[in-house]
Amino acid sequence: MDLKKNYETVFILTPVLSDVQMKDAVEKFKKILTDNGANIIHEDIWGLKNFAYPIKKKNTGFYTVLEFEADPKTISMLEIEYRRDERVLRYITVALDKHGVAYNAKKRNKLSGKETNNEVENN
């Protein structure tokens, strides 16, 4: 029985990383997911953003969002790796319900310009 659910994770990397180091860190977490049977649906790198308050004496960080489908046990493995990696300042992983999945799909379609006529008429 396949118990895969949809998830979204956001993690913030320390701003002292170079672009190559930041991309390596993102690839590391994507590999952890795929090695554990997850299907990555969408990756969104928000880039360097200012914090509302300092985190570990830093005022900025690299934000990355991953939307994926995985077995629930994969989440604990991913979050253990987040805690072990000193480059990660903060992270959060949430399970998406059907409305969250639909919203993310609509947002992706809108960004890529692939709205259907029905969606355009409803907005």
PyMOL CGO cylinders between C-alpha atoms (Angstrom):
from pymol import cmd
from pymol.cgo import CYLINDER

trace = [
    CYLINDER, 0.00, 0.00, 0.00, 1.44, 3.34, -1.08, 0.3, 1, 1, 1, 1, 1, 1,
    CYLINDER, 1.44, 3.34, -1.08, 0.96, 6.00, 1.61, 0.3, 1, 1, 1, 1, 1, 1,
    CYLINDER, 0.96, 6.00, 1.61, 2.57, 8.93, -0.18, 0.3, 1, 1, 1, 1, 1, 1,
    CYLINDER, 2.57, 8.93, -0.18, 1.32, 12.38, 0.76, 0.3, 1, 1, 1, 1, 1, 1,
    CYLINDER, 1.32, 12.38, 0.76, 2.04, 15.82, -0.62, 0.3, 1, 1, 1, 1, 1, 1,
    CYLINDER, 2.04, 15.82, -0.62, 4.40, 18.05, 1.35, 0.3, 1, 1, 1, 1, 1, 1,
    CYLINDER, 4.40, 18.05, 1.35, 6.02, 21.43, 1.08, 0.3, 1, 1, 1, 1, 1, 1,
    CYLINDER, 6.02, 21.43, 1.08, 9.26, 22.31, 2.83, 0.3, 1, 1, 1, 1, 1, 1,
    CYLINDER, 9.26, 22.31, 2.83, 10.92, 25.69, 3.20, 0.3, 1, 1, 1, 1, 1, 1,
    CYLINDER, 10.92, 25.69, 3.20, 14.47, 25.98, 4.44, 0.3, 1, 1, 1, 1, 1, 1,
    CYLINDER, 14.47, 25.98, 4.44, 16.74, 28.97, 4.98, 0.3, 1, 1, 1, 1, 1, 1,
    CYLINDER, 16.74, 28.97, 4.98, 20.47, 28.66, 4.35, 0.3, 1, 1, 1, 1, 1, 1,
    CYLINDER, 20.47, 28.66, 4.35, 23.11, 30.91, 5.87, 0.3, 1, 1, 1, 1, 1, 1,
    CYLINDER, 23.11, 30.91, 5.87, 23.97, 33.92, 3.68, 0.3, 1, 1, 1, 1, 1, 1,
    CYLINDER, 23.97, 33.92, 3.68, 27.75, 33.39, 3.87, 0.3, 1, 1, 1, 1, 1, 1,
    CYLINDER, 27.75, 33.39, 3.87, 27.54, 30.62, 1.25, 0.3, 1, 1, 1, 1, 1, 1,
    CYLINDER, 27.54, 30.62, 1.25, 28.64, 31.14, -2.32, 0.3, 1, 1, 1, 1, 1, 1,
    CYLINDER, 28.64, 31.14, -2.32, 26.16, 30.42, -5.12, 0.3, 1, 1, 1, 1, 1, 1,
    CYLINDER, 26.16, 30.42, -5.12, 27.86, 27.06, -5.73, 0.3, 1, 1, 1, 1, 1, 1,
    CYLINDER, 27.86, 27.06, -5.73, 27.69, 26.09, -2.04, 0.3, 1, 1, 1, 1, 1, 1,
    CYLINDER, 27.69, 26.09, -2.04, 24.04, 27.13, -1.88, 0.3, 1, 1, 1, 1, 1, 1,
    CYLINDER, 24.04, 27.13, -1.88, 23.17, 25.05, -4.95, 0.3, 1, 1, 1, 1, 1, 1,
    CYLINDER, 23.17, 25.05, -4.95, 25.10, 22.09, -3.50, 0.3, 1, 1, 1, 1, 1, 1,
    CYLINDER, 25.10, 22.09, -3.50, 23.09, 22.33, -0.27, 0.3, 1, 1, 1, 1, 1, 1,
    CYLINDER, 23.09, 22.33, -0.27, 19.79, 22.42, -2.19, 0.3, 1, 1, 1, 1, 1, 1,
    CYLINDER, 19.79, 22.42, -2.19, 20.89, 19.43, -4.30, 0.3, 1, 1, 1, 1, 1, 1,
    CYLINDER, 20.89, 19.43, -4.30, 21.84, 17.55, -1.12, 0.3, 1, 1, 1, 1, 1, 1,
    CYLINDER, 21.84, 17.55, -1.12, 18.33, 17.88, 0.29, 0.3, 1, 1, 1, 1, 1, 1,
    CYLINDER, 18.33, 17.88, 0.29, 16.71, 17.03, -3.05, 0.3, 1, 1, 1, 1, 1, 1,
    CYLINDER, 16.71, 17.03, -3.05, 18.90, 13.90, -3.22, 0.3, 1, 1, 1, 1, 1, 1,
    CYLINDER, 18.90, 13.90, -3.22, 17.85, 12.87, 0.29, 0.3, 1, 1, 1, 1, 1, 1,
    CYLINDER, 17.85, 12.87, 0.29, 14.23, 13.09, -0.84, 0.3, 1, 1, 1, 1, 1, 1,
    CYLINDER, 14.23, 13.09, -0.84, 14.69, 11.22, -4.13, 0.3, 1, 1, 1, 1, 1, 1,
    CYLINDER, 14.69, 11.22, -4.13, 16.89, 8.54, -2.52, 0.3, 1, 1, 1, 1, 1, 1,
    CYLINDER, 16.89, 8.54, -2.52, 14.02, 7.84, -0.12, 0.3, 1, 1, 1, 1, 1, 1,
    CYLINDER, 14.02, 7.84, -0.12, 11.44, 7.48, -2.88, 0.3, 1, 1, 1, 1, 1, 1,
    CYLINDER, 11.44, 7.48, -2.88, 10.07, 11.02, -2.95, 0.3, 1, 1, 1, 1, 1, 1,
    CYLINDER, 10.07, 11.02, -2.95, 8.86, 12.62, -6.16, 0.3, 1, 1, 1, 1, 1, 1,
    CYLINDER, 8.86, 12.62, -6.16, 9.85, 16.31, -6.33, 0.3, 1, 1, 1, 1, 1, 1,
    CYLINDER, 9.85, 16.31, -6.33, 6.99, 18.21, -7.93, 0.3, 1, 1, 1, 1, 1, 1,
    CYLINDER, 6.99, 18.21, -7.93, 8.36, 21.76, -7.86, 0.3, 1, 1, 1, 1, 1, 1,
    CYLINDER, 8.36, 21.76, -7.86, 11.43, 23.65, -6.70, 0.3, 1, 1, 1, 1, 1, 1,
    CYLINDER, 11.43, 23.65, -6.70, 11.35, 27.38, -6.09, 0.3, 1, 1, 1, 1, 1, 1,
    CYLINDER, 11.35, 27.38, -6.09, 14.48, 29.27, -5.04, 0.3, 1, 1, 1, 1, 1, 1,
    CYLINDER, 14.48, 29.27, -5.04, 13.41, 32.59, -3.55, 0.3, 1, 1, 1, 1, 1, 1,
    CYLINDER, 13.41, 32.59, -3.55, 17.00, 33.73, -3.11, 0.3, 1, 1, 1, 1, 1, 1,
    CYLINDER, 17.00, 33.73, -3.11, 18.45, 36.07, -0.53, 0.3, 1, 1, 1, 1, 1, 1,
    CYLINDER, 18.45, 36.07, -0.53, 15.81, 37.70, 1.67, 0.3, 1, 1, 1, 1, 1, 1,
    CYLINDER, 15.81, 37.70, 1.67, 15.95, 39.98, 4.72, 0.3, 1, 1, 1, 1, 1, 1,
    CYLINDER, 15.95, 39.98, 4.72, 14.72, 38.64, 8.06, 0.3, 1, 1, 1, 1, 1, 1,
    CYLINDER, 14.72, 38.64, 8.06, 12.25, 40.45, 10.27, 0.3, 1, 1, 1, 1, 1, 1,
    CYLINDER, 12.25, 40.45, 10.27, 14.62, 39.73, 13.18, 0.3, 1, 1, 1, 1, 1, 1,
    CYLINDER, 14.62, 39.73, 13.18, 18.17, 38.29, 13.38, 0.3, 1, 1, 1, 1, 1, 1,
    CYLINDER, 18.17, 38.29, 13.38, 18.55, 34.50, 13.33, 0.3, 1, 1, 1, 1, 1, 1,
    CYLINDER, 18.55, 34.50, 13.33, 21.87, 33.22, 14.71, 0.3, 1, 1, 1, 1, 1, 1,
    CYLINDER, 21.87, 33.22, 14.71, 23.25, 36.78, 14.37, 0.3, 1, 1, 1, 1, 1, 1,
    CYLINDER, 23.25, 36.78, 14.37, 22.37, 36.89, 10.65, 0.3, 1, 1, 1, 1, 1, 1,
    CYLINDER, 22.37, 36.89, 10.65, 19.99, 39.39, 9.04, 0.3, 1, 1, 1, 1, 1, 1,
    CYLINDER, 19.99, 39.39, 9.04, 19.53, 37.61, 5.67, 0.3, 1, 1, 1, 1, 1, 1,
    CYLINDER, 19.53, 37.61, 5.67, 19.29, 34.08, 4.33, 0.3, 1, 1, 1, 1, 1, 1,
    CYLINDER, 19.29, 34.08, 4.33, 18.76, 32.03, 1.15, 0.3, 1, 1, 1, 1, 1, 1,
    CYLINDER, 18.76, 32.03, 1.15, 15.19, 30.72, 0.98, 0.3, 1, 1, 1, 1, 1, 1,
    CYLINDER, 15.19, 30.72, 0.98, 14.29, 27.55, -0.93, 0.3, 1, 1, 1, 1, 1, 1,
    CYLINDER, 14.29, 27.55, -0.93, 10.87, 25.89, -1.27, 0.3, 1, 1, 1, 1, 1, 1,
    CYLINDER, 10.87, 25.89, -1.27, 10.42, 22.28, -2.36, 0.3, 1, 1, 1, 1, 1, 1,
    CYLINDER, 10.42, 22.28, -2.36, 7.03, 20.72, -3.09, 0.3, 1, 1, 1, 1, 1, 1,
    CYLINDER, 7.03, 20.72, -3.09, 7.14, 16.93, -3.18, 0.3, 1, 1, 1, 1, 1, 1,
    CYLINDER, 7.14, 16.93, -3.18, 5.24, 13.70, -2.74, 0.3, 1, 1, 1, 1, 1, 1,
    CYLINDER, 5.24, 13.70, -2.74, 6.70, 11.27, -0.21, 0.3, 1, 1, 1, 1, 1, 1,
    CYLINDER, 6.70, 11.27, -0.21, 6.14, 8.61, 2.39, 0.3, 1, 1, 1, 1, 1, 1,
    CYLINDER, 6.14, 8.61, 2.39, 5.67, 10.17, 5.88, 0.3, 1, 1, 1, 1, 1, 1,
    CYLINDER, 5.67, 10.17, 5.88, 8.79, 8.44, 7.24, 0.3, 1, 1, 1, 1, 1, 1,
    CYLINDER, 8.79, 8.44, 7.24, 10.88, 10.38, 4.69, 0.3, 1, 1, 1, 1, 1, 1,
    CYLINDER, 10.88, 10.38, 4.69, 10.02, 13.63, 6.49, 0.3, 1, 1, 1, 1, 1, 1,
    CYLINDER, 10.02, 13.63, 6.49, 11.77, 12.58, 9.69, 0.3, 1, 1, 1, 1, 1, 1,
    CYLINDER, 11.77, 12.58, 9.69, 14.88, 11.61, 7.70, 0.3, 1, 1, 1, 1, 1, 1,
    CYLINDER, 14.88, 11.61, 7.70, 14.87, 14.97, 5.90, 0.3, 1, 1, 1, 1, 1, 1,
    CYLINDER, 14.87, 14.97, 5.90, 14.45, 16.95, 9.10, 0.3, 1, 1, 1, 1, 1, 1,
    CYLINDER, 14.45, 16.95, 9.10, 17.28, 15.04, 10.80, 0.3, 1, 1, 1, 1, 1, 1,
    CYLINDER, 17.28, 15.04, 10.80, 19.54, 16.13, 7.93, 0.3, 1, 1, 1, 1, 1, 1,
    CYLINDER, 19.54, 16.13, 7.93, 18.32, 19.73, 8.31, 0.3, 1, 1, 1, 1, 1, 1,
    CYLINDER, 18.32, 19.73, 8.31, 19.31, 19.65, 12.00, 0.3, 1, 1, 1, 1, 1, 1,
    CYLINDER, 19.31, 19.65, 12.00, 22.71, 18.10, 11.23, 0.3, 1, 1, 1, 1, 1, 1,
    CYLINDER, 22.71, 18.10, 11.23, 23.62, 20.63, 8.54, 0.3, 1, 1, 1, 1, 1, 1,
    CYLINDER, 23.62, 20.63, 8.54, 25.12, 23.80, 10.01, 0.3, 1, 1, 1, 1, 1, 1,
    CYLINDER, 25.12, 23.80, 10.01, 24.27, 25.73, 6.83, 0.3, 1, 1, 1, 1, 1, 1,
    CYLINDER, 24.27, 25.73, 6.83, 20.53, 25.51, 7.63, 0.3, 1, 1, 1, 1, 1, 1,
    CYLINDER, 20.53, 25.51, 7.63, 19.27, 28.37, 9.81, 0.3, 1, 1, 1, 1, 1, 1,
    CYLINDER, 19.27, 28.37, 9.81, 15.57, 27.42, 9.85, 0.3, 1, 1, 1, 1, 1, 1,
    CYLINDER, 15.57, 27.42, 9.85, 13.23, 24.94, 8.19, 0.3, 1, 1, 1, 1, 1, 1,
    CYLINDER, 13.23, 24.94, 8.19, 9.60, 23.90, 8.19, 0.3, 1, 1, 1, 1, 1, 1,
    CYLINDER, 9.60, 23.90, 8.19, 7.83, 21.04, 6.45, 0.3, 1, 1, 1, 1, 1, 1,
    CYLINDER, 7.83, 21.04, 6.45, 4.04, 20.89, 6.15, 0.3, 1, 1, 1, 1, 1, 1,
    CYLINDER, 4.04, 20.89, 6.15, 1.67, 18.30, 4.73, 0.3, 1, 1, 1, 1, 1, 1,
    CYLINDER, 1.67, 18.30, 4.73, -0.56, 19.71, 2.01, 0.3, 1, 1, 1, 1, 1, 1,
    CYLINDER, -0.56, 19.71, 2.01, -4.25, 18.87, 1.84, 0.3, 1, 1, 1, 1, 1, 1,
    CYLINDER, -4.25, 18.87, 1.84, -6.09, 18.73, -1.49, 0.3, 1, 1, 1, 1, 1, 1,
    CYLINDER, -6.09, 18.73, -1.49, -6.72, 22.48, -1.37, 0.3, 1, 1, 1, 1, 1, 1,
    CYLINDER, -6.72, 22.48, -1.37, -3.02, 23.23, -0.84, 0.3, 1, 1, 1, 1, 1, 1,
    CYLINDER, -3.02, 23.23, -0.84, -2.07, 20.97, -3.74, 0.3, 1, 1, 1, 1, 1, 1,
    CYLINDER, -2.07, 20.97, -3.74, -4.66, 22.63, -5.99, 0.3, 1, 1, 1, 1, 1, 1,
    CYLINDER, -4.66, 22.63, -5.99, -3.50, 26.11, -4.96, 0.3, 1, 1, 1, 1, 1, 1,
    CYLINDER, -3.50, 26.11, -4.96, 0.15, 25.29, -5.69, 0.3, 1, 1, 1, 1, 1, 1,
    CYLINDER, 0.15, 25.29, -5.69, -0.74, 23.78, -9.08, 0.3, 1, 1, 1, 1, 1, 1,
    CYLINDER, -0.74, 23.78, -9.08, -2.78, 26.87, -9.98, 0.3, 1, 1, 1, 1, 1, 1,
    CYLINDER, -2.78, 26.87, -9.98, 0.05, 29.16, -8.86, 0.3, 1, 1, 1, 1, 1, 1,
    CYLINDER, 0.05, 29.16, -8.86, 2.60, 27.20, -10.94, 0.3, 1, 1, 1, 1, 1, 1,
    CYLINDER, 2.60, 27.20, -10.94, 0.32, 27.34, -14.00, 0.3, 1, 1, 1, 1, 1, 1,
    CYLINDER, 0.32, 27.34, -14.00, -0.22, 31.06, -13.55, 0.3, 1, 1, 1, 1, 1, 1,
    CYLINDER, -0.22, 31.06, -13.55, 3.52, 31.70, -13.33, 0.3, 1, 1, 1, 1, 1, 1,
    CYLINDER, 3.52, 31.70, -13.33, 4.23, 29.64, -16.43, 0.3, 1, 1, 1, 1, 1, 1,
    CYLINDER, 4.23, 29.64, -16.43, 1.35, 31.25, -18.37, 0.3, 1, 1, 1, 1, 1, 1,
    CYLINDER, 1.35, 31.25, -18.37, -0.52, 27.98, -18.82, 0.3, 1, 1, 1, 1, 1, 1,
    CYLINDER, -0.52, 27.98, -18.82, -3.86, 29.03, -17.43, 0.3, 1, 1, 1, 1, 1, 1,
    CYLINDER, -3.86, 29.03, -17.43, -6.85, 27.43, -19.04, 0.3, 1, 1, 1, 1, 1, 1,
    CYLINDER, -6.85, 27.43, -19.04, -9.66, 29.62, -20.31, 0.3, 1, 1, 1, 1, 1, 1,
    CYLINDER, -9.66, 29.62, -20.31, -11.87, 28.34, -17.51, 0.3, 1, 1, 1, 1, 1, 1,
    CYLINDER, -11.87, 28.34, -17.51, -9.43, 29.52, -14.83, 0.3, 1, 1, 1, 1, 1, 1,
    CYLINDER, -9.43, 29.52, -14.83, -9.09, 32.93, -16.48, 0.3, 1, 1, 1, 1, 1, 1,
    CYLINDER, -9.09, 32.93, -16.48, -12.89, 33.34, -16.62, 0.3, 1, 1, 1, 1, 1, 1,
    CYLINDER, -12.89, 33.34, -16.62, -13.26, 32.39, -12.92, 0.3, 1, 1, 1, 1, 1, 1,
    CYLINDER, -13.26, 32.39, -12.92, -10.76, 35.03, -11.72, 0.3, 1, 1, 1, 1, 1, 1,
]
cmd.load_cgo(trace, "trace")
